[in-house]
C-alpha cells in the first residue's frame, strides 16, 4: 500500500501498474488502494503549500 501511494506521488506509470496488480493479488480492495492514493496526494500537496510559503518569503524580501 505504501509503495502504491509512493508510485503515484512520483508519477511512475510502470510502478502504479505493478503495485496495483500486486494489491489485487493480495486481495486489497479498490477503496483501500484509493485511500492510499489520497494519502500520497495529501502529503504531496502539503509540500506544495510549504513551497508557496517560501515563495511569499522571497517576494517579501525582494519587494522591500
Secondary structure, DSSP 8 states (H G I E B T S, - for coil): -HHHHHHHHTT-HHHHHHHHHHHHHTT--HHHHHHHHHHHHHHHHHHHHHHHHHHHHHHHHHT-
